[in-house]
Amino acid sequence: MPDSLGGAAALVVVGGPATAYEDLPGRTAELTLLRAALEAEVPVVFGCRERIKQPIFGLMADDEPTRAARLLEAQAKAERLFAEIEERGLVAPGEGERAVSDRVRDLANELFGTTRHWHKRIVRSGPNTLMPYRENPLDRVIDADDIVFADFGPIFEEYEADFGRTFVLGDDPVKHRLREDLPRIFAAAKRFFASDADITGKQLYAEVERLAAEAGWELGGWHAGHLVGEFPHEWIDGADVESYIAPANDTPMRRTDKAGLRCHWILEIHLVDRDHGFGGFYEELLTLG
């Protein structure tokens, strides 16, 4: 096994069933290399055919009240991070998306000492805001009358926050209306979720889609959220649709996961206006708070 990344384009972890990795937290060399890949944003691919059954790095290993409290603490820190982004004017005309992303990364380190993020850091502006998570558009310079969204997944004391907000520069009324609709639709979807103890991912997605259309927008992605606490959610097998708030997910959202832990969900609202060529994004915990 290599002792460093050595400029690697990706880190591939291969093996048999997931049970082969149940002692991973005790494997110092492997753990060090995996941490280094996460911090350097080197893609990590797992080659085992089964889902890892034991939380890695201690993630989500606490009792349920502690898990819930720590998820909320992580989100509170992410909320403070985004407030500082706005207070410090990091999203500004003339700045490149990547440069803003790097400054937010550095700000998270300054405020909380965190350097790790579960998924790629996203700052998108203008037409790039139409693109769903999986896309990787070219870096773009932010305009004076732009709309920008940021989506970050910082790790705070081994717990994932997944948080997204939209910023509007200038006075464009359509962009401001979109930004204002994002938290309103999120809140309405959250009330809908709370109203039905047996709600499925399919039903919640349909309601988010209805709310978006009612407000004059489209949804920008194939899902409207995901489980929080997977390792990490961007590595979930695409066929495992029960991990997403998506049209094909007929399973109840209030359940335990394959590790026997209570499912907690992130709700994502990605609204787009294809005629005007922009979108907006809003994301945070659905099941807590």
Secondary structure, DSSP 8 states (H G I E B T S, - for coil): --SS-TT-S-EEE--SSGGGGTTGGG-HHHHHHHHHHHHTT--EEE--SS---S-GGGTT-S-HHHHHHHHHHHHHHHHHHHHHHHHTT-S-TT-BHHHHHHHHHHHHHHHH----BSS--EEEEGGGGGS-TT------B--TT-EEEEEE-BEETTEE--EEEEEE-S--HHHHHHHHHHHHHHHHHHHHHHT-TT-BHHHHHHHHHHHHHHTT-EE-SS-SEEESSSS-GGGS-TT-GGGBSSTT--SBSSSB-TTS-B--EEEEEEEEETTTTEEEEEEEESS--
